[in-house]
Amino acid sequence: MDAGCELHGYSSDVTRSWPVAGTFTPDQARVYSAVLSVWRACLALCRPGRTLHDIHATSVALLTSAMKEFGAPLSSRLPHTQPYTRFYAHSVGHWLGMDTHDCATVSLTTPLQPGVVLALEPGLYFPAHPDTPAWLWDIGIRIEDDVLITDGEPEVLSQGVPREKDDVEALLHDMAAAAGRGSP
Protein backbone atom coordinates (compact mmCIF):
# COMPACT_ATOMS: atom_id res chain seq x y z
CA MET A 1 0.00 0.00 0.00
CA ASP A 2 1.32 3.38 -1.03
CA ALA A 3 -0.31 5.98 1.21
CA GLY A 4 0.11 9.53 2.31
CA CYS A 5 -1.60 12.31 4.13
CA GLU A 6 -1.13 15.98 4.82
CA LEU A 7 -0.60 17.70 8.15
CA HIS A 8 -0.33 21.48 8.44
CA GLY A 9 0.21 21.67 4.69
CA TYR A 10 3.04 19.12 4.51
CA SER A 11 2.75 15.78 2.73
CA SER A 12 3.85 12.28 3.62
CA ASP A 13 4.43 9.23 1.44
CA VAL A 14 4.78 5.77 2.99
CA THR A 15 4.60 2.34 1.34
CA ARG A 16 4.52 -1.14 2.81
CA SER A 17 4.21 -4.46 1.05
CA TRP A 18 2.73 -7.40 2.89
CA PRO A 19 1.66 -10.95 2.09
CA VAL A 20 -2.02 -11.42 1.34
CA ALA A 21 -1.94 -14.70 3.29
CA GLY A 22 -0.66 -12.90 6.40
CA THR A 23 2.72 -14.62 6.40
CA PHE A 24 5.53 -14.19 3.90
CA THR A 25 6.37 -17.30 1.90
CA PRO A 26 10.08 -18.15 1.93
CA ASP A 27 10.40 -16.66 -1.58
CA GLN A 28 8.56 -13.47 -0.64
CA ALA A 29 10.65 -13.20 2.53
CA ARG A 30 13.85 -13.53 0.50
CA VAL A 31 12.90 -10.60 -1.76
CA TYR A 32 11.58 -8.58 1.20
CA SER A 33 14.85 -9.11 3.06
CA ALA A 34 16.87 -7.94 0.05
CA VAL A 35 14.80 -4.76 -0.35
CA LEU A 36 14.95 -4.04 3.40
CA SER A 37 18.72 -4.45 3.34
CA VAL A 38 18.94 -1.92 0.49
CA TRP A 39 16.61 0.43 2.38
CA ARG A 40 18.97 0.30 5.39
CA ALA A 41 22.05 0.94 3.26
CA CYS A 42 20.36 3.89 1.57
CA LEU A 43 19.15 5.32 4.89
CA ALA A 44 22.77 5.37 6.08
CA LEU A 45 23.56 7.64 3.12
CA CYS A 46 20.88 10.20 4.03
CA ARG A 47 23.41 12.72 5.32
CA PRO A 48 24.24 16.34 4.59
CA GLY A 49 26.35 16.64 1.46
CA ARG A 50 25.07 13.44 -0.16
CA THR A 51 22.59 13.62 -3.04
CA LEU A 52 19.52 11.67 -4.10
CA HIS A 53 21.57 10.76 -7.16
CA ASP A 54 24.26 9.17 -4.92
CA ILE A 55 21.64 7.26 -2.94
CA HIS A 56 19.90 6.07 -6.10
CA ALA A 57 23.19 4.83 -7.57
CA THR A 58 23.78 2.79 -4.41
CA SER A 59 20.25 1.36 -4.56
CA VAL A 60 20.74 0.37 -8.20
CA ALA A 61 24.05 -1.38 -7.46
CA LEU A 62 22.62 -3.28 -4.48
CA LEU A 63 19.30 -4.19 -6.10
CA THR A 64 21.09 -5.29 -9.29
CA SER A 65 23.26 -7.56 -7.17
CA ALA A 66 20.12 -9.04 -5.61
CA MET A 67 18.54 -9.50 -9.05
CA LYS A 68 21.64 -11.40 -10.20
CA GLU A 69 21.57 -13.55 -7.05
CA PHE A 70 17.88 -14.31 -7.72
CA GLY A 71 18.60 -15.29 -11.33
CA ALA A 72 16.49 -12.46 -12.77
CA PRO A 73 17.37 -11.70 -16.40
CA LEU A 74 19.25 -8.43 -16.64
CA SER A 75 18.77 -7.51 -20.25
CA SER A 76 17.14 -4.36 -21.49
CA ARG A 77 14.04 -4.92 -23.59
CA LEU A 78 13.74 -1.28 -24.60
CA PRO A 79 16.35 0.93 -26.24
CA HIS A 80 17.95 3.59 -24.06
CA THR A 81 16.99 1.90 -20.78
CA GLN A 82 19.16 0.29 -18.15
CA PRO A 83 18.61 -3.46 -17.62
CA TYR A 84 17.69 -3.01 -13.94
CA THR A 85 14.66 -0.86 -14.83
CA ARG A 86 12.73 -3.97 -15.84
CA PHE A 87 12.39 -4.85 -12.13
CA TYR A 88 13.17 -1.48 -10.48
CA ALA A 89 11.49 1.17 -12.60
CA HIS A 90 11.58 4.17 -10.26
CA SER A 91 14.03 6.26 -8.32
CA VAL A 92 15.07 5.43 -4.78
CA GLY A 93 13.41 8.57 -3.57
CA HIS A 94 12.03 12.02 -4.09
CA TRP A 95 11.78 15.33 -2.31
CA LEU A 96 8.86 15.58 0.09
CA GLY A 97 7.25 18.78 1.27
CA MET A 98 4.10 20.68 0.49
CA ASP A 99 3.50 18.28 -2.38
CA THR A 100 4.03 14.51 -2.38
CA HIS A 101 6.68 14.79 -5.08
CA ASP A 102 8.07 18.15 -4.03
CA CYS A 103 9.76 19.76 -5.89
CA ALA A 104 10.36 18.81 -9.52
CA THR A 105 12.60 21.82 -10.05
CA VAL A 106 15.19 20.68 -7.48
CA SER A 107 17.92 18.59 -9.09
CA LEU A 108 18.67 15.09 -7.84
CA THR A 109 22.30 16.25 -7.59
CA THR A 110 21.47 18.99 -5.06
CA PRO A 111 23.37 18.22 -1.84
CA LEU A 112 21.18 17.20 1.08
CA GLN A 113 21.15 19.54 4.05
CA PRO A 114 19.59 19.50 7.52
CA GLY A 115 15.85 20.15 7.38
CA VAL A 116 15.32 18.46 4.01
CA VAL A 117 12.68 15.72 3.96
CA LEU A 118 12.65 13.00 1.36
CA ALA A 119 10.86 9.75 0.67
CA LEU A 120 13.21 6.75 0.55
CA GLU A 121 11.69 3.87 -1.45
CA PRO A 122 13.73 1.03 -2.93
CA GLY A 123 11.70 -1.76 -4.50
CA LEU A 124 11.72 -4.85 -6.69
CA TYR A 125 8.82 -6.02 -8.85
CA PHE A 126 8.78 -9.33 -10.72
CA PRO A 127 5.88 -9.87 -13.11
CA ALA A 128 5.27 -13.37 -14.41
CA HIS A 129 7.37 -13.78 -17.55
CA PRO A 130 8.84 -16.93 -19.15
CA ASP A 131 12.43 -15.66 -18.88
CA THR A 132 12.12 -14.87 -15.16
CA PRO A 133 12.52 -17.65 -12.58
CA ALA A 134 9.02 -18.84 -11.65
CA TRP A 135 9.73 -18.47 -7.92
CA LEU A 136 9.89 -14.68 -8.43
CA TRP A 137 6.64 -14.37 -10.38
CA ASP A 138 4.20 -11.82 -9.00
CA ILE A 139 6.38 -10.77 -6.07
CA GLY A 140 6.55 -7.02 -5.64
CA ILE A 141 8.15 -5.35 -2.63
CA ARG A 142 8.57 -1.66 -1.89
CA ILE A 143 9.53 -0.18 1.46
CA GLU A 144 9.07 3.58 1.61
CA ASP A 145 9.57 5.93 4.52
CA ASP A 146 9.78 9.66 5.08
CA VAL A 147 13.26 10.72 6.19
CA LEU A 148 14.40 14.01 7.74
CA ILE A 149 18.01 14.98 7.10
CA THR A 150 19.68 16.20 10.31
CA ASP A 151 23.17 17.18 11.39
CA GLY A 152 23.57 13.63 12.73
CA GLU A 153 21.64 10.42 12.14
CA PRO A 154 18.75 10.74 9.70
CA GLU A 155 15.36 10.71 11.41
CA VAL A 156 12.75 8.33 10.01
CA LEU A 157 9.53 10.30 10.40
CA SER A 158 7.38 7.26 9.60
CA GLN A 159 9.19 5.10 12.16
CA GLY A 160 5.89 4.00 13.72
CA VAL A 161 4.87 2.03 10.62
CA PRO A 162 6.12 -1.57 10.96
CA ARG A 163 8.98 -2.33 8.58
CA GLU A 164 10.65 -5.50 9.84
CA LYS A 165 9.22 -8.70 8.33
CA ASP A 166 8.17 -10.16 11.70
CA ASP A 167 6.55 -6.86 12.75
CA VAL A 168 4.57 -6.68 9.50
CA GLU A 169 3.35 -10.25 10.01
CA ALA A 170 2.48 -9.54 13.66
CA LEU A 171 0.44 -6.50 12.63
CA LEU A 172 -1.45 -8.57 10.06
CA HIS A 173 -2.11 -11.25 12.67
CA ASP A 174 -3.36 -8.66 15.18
CA MET A 175 -5.61 -7.05 12.55
CA ALA A 176 -7.09 -10.43 11.62
CA ALA A 177 -7.67 -11.27 15.28
CA ALA A 178 -9.34 -7.91 15.88
CA ALA A 179 -11.61 -8.56 12.90
CA GLY A 180 -12.54 -11.96 14.36
CA ARG A 181 -10.70 -13.99 11.73
CA GLY A 182 -7.94 -16.48 12.24
CA SER A 183 -5.84 -15.08 9.39
CA PRO A 184 -5.92 -12.00 7.11
N, C-alpha and C positions, 0 to 999 in steps of 0.2 A: 504494500500500500504506500503510495506516494501522497503525503498529506501536508497541509500547511494551514496556517491561520495568521491573523494579524492582531497585534496588540500595540496600542498607542501609535498606530501608523506604520509599524515595522512588521515585515513578513518573516515567516519561518518556512522551512522546507525539510521534511523528514521522511525517509523511506525505510520500511522494514519488509523483508521477505520472510514468509513463514510457510511451513508445510500444511497443506489442506487437511491432511490426516491428523495433525496435531503433534506429530513426532517426525523429525527429519529421517529419511531413509539414509543408509550409509552413503549412497552416492550424493544425495542432496547435502548431507553434512560435510562431505569432502569439498564440494564446491563452496559451501557457506564458509567453511574454515579458511579456504584460500582467499576469498574476498575479504573476510574479517582481518586476516593477516595483512593484506594490502591496505585496508583502511587504517590499521594501526601504524604501519610504516609511513603512510601519507600524513597522518595526524602529527607524527613526530617532526615533519617538515613544516608544519604551520607555524612559522617563526618570522619575526621581522627580518626583512631583507630577502626572504625567499619569494618566489612568484608562483602563481597558479600554473604557469607553464612548467616550472621545475617539478612541481608536485604531480602534474599530469604525466610528465615524462617518466617519473618513477613508477606511477601506477601502470603505465603501458609496459614498462620493462618487467615488472613483477607479475602482472596479469598474463603477459605473453609467455612467461616462464611457466605459469600454471597451465595455460592452454597446451603448451608442449607436453608437460607432464601428463595431462589428461588425454593426450593423443588427438586433440582437436586439430583439424586441418588449417594450417596457416598459409592460405593462398588467397590472393585478392581476386574477387570475382568481377570487380568493376575497375575500370581504368582510373588512375589517379587516386586510389584509396590505399591505405595501409592494410596489410593482411589482418591485423588484430581487430579492425573495425567490424568485421563480420560478427564477432561475439562481444565486442565492447565498443558500442557505437556512439558514445557520448564522452564528454570531458569528465575529469575527476571532480570538477567542482565549478562553482560560479559565485559571483558576488551576491550578497544577500543584504537587503536593506528595505527601502520603502516599496520595493517591488520584489517579487520572488526571484527574478533573474536580473538583479540590479547590479551594475548598470552596464548596458551594452557598449557604452563609449569608453569604458575603462579597459585598457589592454591587459591581456593575460600575462604580460611581462612586467606589469607594474609591481614594484616591490611591496610586499605586505608590510603593514605597520600596525602598532597597537591601536585597537579600536575598530579595526576592520572585521567584518563578519562575513563568512563564506559558508557555502554548503559544500560538504566533502562527501562524494558519492561514487566510489568505485563499484563496478558491477560486471557480471558475466551472464550472458544469455545464450542458451543453446537450443535453437529450434530443431525439430526433427528433420534430419536431412541424411540421405544415404551415405554421404562421405564423412559424417560425424559419428563417432562411437555411440552406439545405441544407449549406453548407460547415461550419457549426457542429455539425451533428448528431453526437451520440455523443462529443463531446469533453468531457472532464471533467478539470480540473486543480486540484489542491490542493497547496500547499507549506506544510508545517508543521514548525516547529522549536521547541525548548525554549530559552527566553530568561531569563537571570538579569539582574535590574535591579541596577545598581551605581551608585556615585556619579558615574561617568563614562559611557563608552560601554557600551551593553548588551552582555552576553557571550552569544553563541550557544553553548549547551552541546552542541548536536547538530551543530556545525560540521563534523565529519568526514564527515557524510553528504552526498554530492554534491548540489548544488542548481542550479548553472549548467547550461544546456541541453547544452552540449558535454561537460561532465563526466558528466552522466547518460548520454549516448550512449556515451561512452568506457567507462564502467563496464559497460554492457550488452554492448558489443563484447568487452571483456575476459572477461566471464562466459561469453559464447558460445564464445569461443576456448578457455577453460579446460575447457568441457564438450565440446570437440571438434566444435563446430558452427561454420559460417561466419557465422551470424546468430542472434539470439535466437529 
